[in-house]
Amino acid sequence: MKILEVNNLSLSFIQDKCTIDILKNISFSLNHSQTLGIVGESGSGKSLTALSIIRLIPQNASLHDGKVLFSENDGLTDLLILPEKEMLNFRGKNISMIFQEPMTSLNPSMKCGNQVAEVIIKHLKVNKNNAKLKVQELFDEVKLPDPVRIFNSYPHQLSGGQRQRVMIAMAIALKPSILIADEPTTALDVTVQKSIIELLKQIQQKYKMSIIFISHDLGIISQIADHILVMRNGEVIEYGAASEILNNPKQDYTKGLLKCRPTLQLKPYRLPTLSNFNNNVAVNPEISKKDDRQVVLSVTNLSKKYILKKNFLGNTRQEFFAINNISFNVYEGETLGLVGESGSGKTTLGRMICQLILNDRGNIYFKGKSLNELNKKQLREFHGKVQIIFQDPYSSLNPKITIGEAIMEPMKVHRLYSSEIERKEKTFDLLDKVRLSKDSFYKYPHEFSGGQRQRIVIARAVALQPEFIICDESVSALDVSVQAEILNLLNDLKDEYGLTYIFISHDLSVVKYMSDRVMVLKDGKLVEINDADTLYKSPASEYTKKLIDSIPDISK
């Protein structure tokens, strides 16, 4: 039985007195207690479709034609013509939404518990004490540890997975009939990702809830969806039962999305992209044995600790080791994959190698030279040779300067190229390599999508033609088709410039595709390090096996 029916939904933006059609005659239905997965590239209209259903659209947007029919108690309500006052009560109570970025969706100046309680007080008309008890019950239901502590915590004090669970608790607080989940697992490591999917399934079963699950990752969609809607450029490309779409797609675009995703079974020399998805199945050539290559980076007994508590005399009472006595080598021309759950120390290790964080014990050697002994001039030269692509592209870019200036800035600092004209030409070349138009040079970061900003950050890192790059979740915000192009680009740059990579990611399928060897971290300690194929086929530890078992598999 249908609970939601969308017929010919269309949306336009008014920009510079021109009308731009964004959504074009979108039609689909959602059944009671079932999950509809909406998939497509960035800019395909996935999120706007969901926001249009509950009429949370920008001021310069307008919905026209079409109907959004919500069925309840044998009555139909067209949400597009519902008065705004009634729509305010409808949101949250009948249809609720988990937004893509929990850090930006939660108020940073307000305790998490109070934010959820606010929803309950407004809609259920209960007092603060009863609302607090209800929130703690919800936190327990979404499997948050220590609900009382979480209630009194601010968003920045929680991990990404915990913040997402707070958002889920807020979304289900009023027991809505439909839950819209917009990229709820993006940038989460595979084990947390798996636990969020399982949690949503449990909530769905308990409350007989219907779910619209939006993602760019067909692997995630395959784990939860009963039906799948494929979108491109604001249109429905394909729509049907999940098993049919995944196993027997009709449209070339859908086939391309499926083939762009790295798998654990095949390791092609280049990942297929949407333009040539049926090509490039050659297996990667064997890399030279590590014994024949030069050690470019050597880490010995490296540790980094943080003081959590001190007594009144200033003596340490509690400390936390982010990195605990780690040793490994990275060989010239290889890609070393680095995996582990959130909080395992991956990013801390990457930043210590780049000398953005200083270590407490141990040493790091780059081409035989200790980084602890470099003077100011040598450290500047080192920063030109070793670059990092940060996880969050938005906070990595200065919002006050154009992206052209952002890419040219390191060239100026390191005195690369003889003139401004030459730097500008080089920047245009880099924009072209990361699939951005030349007019992007003059735009500001806020004018780009998350995936586009990630490409800008990659272009800036490559601008200095470094020898060694640390990629910290550098493709986490990208949809699978653009991800394939960026991974191919990183491999092309590796071949062209003889680069060496440390590739950090929560997506183990991507790590296996990119890496010659893989290193696994847990709680700041090195669990194991081995050739990628060997590690995935025969993991030496139960922890690594757990990570591998958490990888979404479309074939299952």
N, C-alpha and C positions, 0 to 999 in steps of 0.2 A: 504493500500500500504506500502511495506517495505522500511524503510530508512536505516536500518542496518541489515546485515546478517553475522553471525559468523558461520563458518563451520570448525569443527574438529580442533579448536584452541588448541595447545599444547605448554607447556613451561617447560623448564628444568633448573636446577641450576647446575653449575660445582663447586664442593666442594672437595678439597683434591684429585683432578684428577679423581673424581667419578662423574657420571651424575645422578642427582636425578630428577625424573619426578614429577612436581608439578601440572600442569594442564594437563588433559588427555582428548583430543578430545571433547572440549566444543563446543556445537552447540546451537544456538538460533537465533531468529530474533526480531527486534523492528520495530513496525509500526509507521507511521506518527502520531504525536499528541497523542501518547499513552505512558503509563508508564509500564515499566518492573521492577518488584521487584526481587532482588537477595537476597536470605536468606540462612543462614547456620551458623555453629559454627565458632569460631575463628580458623584460619588456614585452613578453607575449600577452600580458593582460591577466595573468592568474590572480594576483592580489587585487587588482582593480575590479575583477568580477566578484570576488568575495566582498569587497568593500561596498560595491554597488548594491548587493543583496540587502545589506543593512543600512544603506544610504549614508555611509561615511566617506563621501567623495570630496575632492578639493572644490573651492569656491568657483573656480573657473571651469568646472566640469558640469555637464548637464546630461541627465538620463532622458532618453526619448524613445517613443514606441515601446513595445515589449511589455511583459508582465512578470512579476515575481509573486507567485501564489503560494502562500503558507497554509497548510491544512491542519485544522485542530478542531476536535469535537464535531466532525462532519461539516464544518464551515470553512469557507475559503476567504483568506485575507490577501488583497493585493498590496504588497508592501510599498510599491512605488507611488501609490496614491494615498497612503495612510497619513493623516495629519501628523506634523512633527512632534506634538506633545504626546500623542499615542505611541509614536515611534521610539521616543525616549524610554518609555516603559517597556516597550517590546524588546529592545536591545538588552542583552544580559538575562532577561527573564525567559524569553522564547528562543532567541538565537544569540549565542555568545561567541567571542573570538579570542584566540590566543595569537598575539601579534609576533612578528618575526624576530624582533630584537628585544629580549626581556630587559636588558640594561637600559635601553632608551624608553621602553614602555612603562617602566616602574619609576616613580618619583624618587630621585636620589636623596631628597631631604626628609623623607617620610619613612618610618619603620614599615617593614613589609606587612606585618600583621595589621597595622592600622589601615593600610591601603586596601586589603581584602575586606576588613570590617566595614569600611566606608560603603562598599557595595551592598553589604547585608543590611546595614542600618537604613540606607536610602530606600531599598525596595521592600524589605520585610518589616520595617518599622519596629525594630527591637532595640532595647537599650544597649549601652556599651559593654556591660559585663556579659550579657547573653551573646552578643556579637563576638566578643573575644573567645568565649568557649566554643562557639561555632567555628571560628577560624582555626583554632587549635585542632578541632576534630577534622577539619578539611586538610590541614597540614599533615596530620597523621594518615589520612586517607590517601594522599598523594606520596606517601612514604618519605616525608622529610624527616631527617633525624632531629630529635630534641625540638619538638614543635614550639615549646615555650621560648627557647633561645632564638629560633627562627623568627618568631613573632616580634621579638624585640631587636632584630637585626636590621641594618640598612642594606639596600641592594648590593653595595660594593663589598660587603662583608661575606657575601655568599658566592659559591662557585656558579659557573654558567648553568650547570644542570639543576642546581638548587633554585636559581632564579626562574628557570623555566617551569619548575614544579610549583613555585609560588603563583606564576601566571596561570597555570592549569587550575590551581585551587580557586583563584579568583573567577576564572571562566565557568567553573561548575558550581559555584557557590549558590546559585539560584536554581540549579537543576534544569538547565535549558533543554529544549527538545533537540536543538541542533547546535553542534559545536564546530566552529570553523577554526582549523589549525593552520596558520600561515607559516610555513617553513619552521616548525617547532623544534627541529633537530639540527638545524644548520649550525656548523662550527662546534658541535659537541662530539666528544670522542665516541668510538663505536660502542663501548659498553654502556655509556650513559644514553646514547642514542637508542640502543636496544631496550633499555629499561623504560625510556619515555614512551616508546611504541607499545610495550607491554602494558604500561600504566593506562594509556588511552584505551586499549582494548578492554582492560578490566573495568574502567569507568563506563565504557559503552555498554558492556554486558550488564553491569549493575543497574544503570539508570535507563536502559533501553534507548540510548541516545543515538542520533544520527550524526555522522561526522563528514565534514568536507576537509580533506587533507591536501594541502598545497605543498608541492616540492619540485625542485628541479632534478631530483635524484630518483630515477625509476627503480633503483634497488630498494630504497625506502618505501616508495609507493607500493611495490610488490608485496611488502610484508603486512600491509594493513588494508588495502583497498579491495572492495568487491567490484566496483566499476571504475573505469579510468576515462578521463576527458583530456585529450591532448590539444594544446593551444599553440598558435603561432600568429604573431602580428595581429592580435585581437580577434582571431577567428578560431572556430572549432575545426581542427584537422581530422580528428578521429575520436569516436566515442563508443564505448561498449563494455562488455564484461572484462574484468581484469585478465583472466586466463586467456581470452581471445586476443586482447591487445598485446600482451606480453609474448605469447607463443605464436601468434599468427597475425602480425600487424599488416594492414592493407596499404597504408600510405608510406611513401619513401621517407618522409620526414620522421615518422615514428620509428621506422627501421634504423634511421640514422641515429636517433637519440639512444636507442638500445645498443648500437654498436660502438658509440663514442665512449661508453663507460668501460674503464679497465676491468679485466676479470682476473681471477686467480689462476685460470687454466691456461690462457694464452698470453704471450708477451711479444706483441708485434713490434717491429723496428720503429714504426710510427703509428700512433693511434689514428683510426679512421675519424674523419670530420664529416660534418653534414654534407659537404660538397663532394666527398669521395668515399662515402662510408663503405662501399663494397670493394675497396682496394686495400692495399697496404697490410697484408696479413703475414708478411715475411717475419720470421722470428729474429730477435736481436742476435747479432753475432756474438760469439764468446768473447768476454773481456779477457785481457791479459791477466795472468795470475798476479796476486798482490806482491808476491816475493820478487817479481821482476820490475816493480815500479818503485819510484821514490816516495818516501814518506813526506807529505807536504805539511801535515799537522799532527802533532803528537801531544796527547793530554796525559799527564801522569799524576795520580793520587789527588785529583782535583776535588775540592770541597768548598761549599758556600753555606754559611749558617746565618740565621736571623735570630736576634734576641727578642723573645716574646714578653718576658717579664723580668723585672729587677726588684730587689728589695730596697728598703729605704736607704741602705748604705751604697747602693749602686751596683751591687753584685748580681750576677746573672742567676735567676731562679728557674727560668725555662727558656730553652732554645730549640730552634727548628732547623734541621739540615735540608735545604732545598736540593743540594747536590752533595753526595756523601762518598768520597774516596773513589772517584771514577778514573779509569785509565783506558785509553784506546788510541789507535792511529787512524788517520785518513790518508789514503794513497792518491797520488797525483792522477787526475783524470777520472776518478771514480765518483759515484754518487752514493753516499752513505745515508740510508734512511734512518730516521729516529722516530720511534713510536712509543706510546705509553698513554695512560689515562690523564685527564686533567689533574694538575698538581704533581705530576711525576717528575718535573724538573726540566722538561724539554726546552722550554723558552729560556729559562735561567741559564742553562748550559750554552745555548746559542748566543746569548748576550754576553756571557763571560768570554767566549771565544772571540767575539768582536770587540772586547774590552769596553763594553758599555756598562758592565758590572765587574767589579774587581773580586777575585777569588780570595778566600781566607787561607787555604792551604793548597799545596801542590803547584803544578806549573803547566803552562801551555807553550809549546814550541811551534813556531811557524818557519818552515824551511831551516830548521836547526837553531833558530834564534829564540831565546826566552822572551816572551812578551813582558815579563816582569822587569826586564832590564833595558827596555827600549827608552831612549830619550824622546823629547817632544817632537823633534823632526822625524825620527824613525817611526814614531807612533802615527804621525800624519801620513807617512808613506804606506804604512801598514793598512790604514783605513781606506786608502785608495785601492789596495790589492784585495781586501776582504770586505765584502758588502753583505748586508742583511736585508731581506724583503720581509717587512713586518706583517703580523697577522691582521691588524686592523688598518685598512687602507685609508679610512676617513681621518683618523687621528694622526696618521703619518704625514698628511699633506696640510700645508698652511692654507687655511680657507681664504686668506687675504691676497694670495698671489695666483696668477693663472698657472695652469699645469705646464705650459711651455716654460715659464720661468722656474717652476719647481724642478723640471728635468734638467734645465741648463745650470741651475745653481751649483750642483757638485762639480760640474765641468769648470766653472769659474773658480771655485774654492781650490781645486787641484790644478788650476792653470792648464787645462787641456784645450787644445786647438788655439790657433793664433788670433782669431777674430770672432766678434759677436755673430757675424754672418755665417761663419763656418759652424759655430755651435748651434745656430738656429737650423741649418741644413741637417746637421747630425740629429737634432731633436725630431725633425720631420721624418727622417728615416726610421728612428726608433718608434714613433707613433704608428707608422705604417707596419712595422714588424709586429706590434702588439694589437693590430687590427683596430686602430682608431684613425679617424679622418684628420686631415691637416688642420681643419678649422678648430679641432680640439685644443690646439696650441693656445688659443685666445680665451678659452673658457675657464671657469673656476670649478673647484672640486664638487661643490653642491649641485652642479649641473649634470653630474654623471651618476649612473647607477653604481651599486656596490661592486659589481663585477668589472665595470669599466674603471673604477678607481683602483682596483687591484692591478689591472693591466698598466695603469699609469705608474704605480709604485714599482712594478717590475721593470718598466722602461727606465725609470730613474736609477735603479740599482745597476742596470747594465750600461748606463751612460759612461761610466768610468772605465769600461772594459776591464773589470777586475779579474783576478786569477781564481778567486774562491768566493762562492756565494752561499749564504745560509738562507734557505727558503723556509720561513716560519709560517706554516699554514697558508702558503702563497696562492693556493687555488681553492681555499675553503669556501669562498663566497661566490664561486663561479658555477653556472649551470654546466651540465656535462659536455655540451657541444663546445662551449668556449673553453672549458677546462681542458678538453682534448687538444685544442689549438695551442693553449699556453704551455701544456706539457711538451707538445711537439716543439714549440718555440724554445723552451728551456733546453731540450736535447739538441736542437739545431745550434744554439749558442754555445753549448758545451763542446760540440764538434768543431765549430768555427773558431772559437777562441781558446780551446784547450782548457775549459773551466773544470773546477772541482766543486761538488755540491755536498752540503749536508741538507737533506730534505726532511723537514719536520711536518708531520701531518697526523690527523686522527683517522684519516681514511686509509685503511691498510691495503685496499686494492690499488690505490694510487701509489702508495709507498712501494709496493712490490713491483709495479710496472716501472717506476723510475729508478729503483735502487739496484746497485751491484751487491751491496751488503746491507743488512738491517741490524740496528741496535735497539734493544728494548730496555726502557727505564721504568722503574716502579719506586715510588717514594724516595726519589733522589739517588737510587742505587742502580747499578748496571745488572740487569737480569741475565741477558745473553746477547751475543753478537755473532752473526754467521752470514754466509752467503744467502741471498734473498730466497732462492728456490729451496735450499736445504732447510732454512728456518721455517718456511711456510708448510713444507711437507712433513717435517719432523721436528716440531718445536721441543726444546730441551726442558722447558719449564711449564708448569700448569698455568701460570699467569699468561704466558704467550699463547698457549692453546685457547684460553678463555677469550683473549682479544680476537684471535682468528675466527673462533666460533661465533663471534658477535657480528661478523661482516655480513651485511645483507646480500643474499644470493637470489637473483631473479629466477634461477632455474628451480628453486625449491617451491 
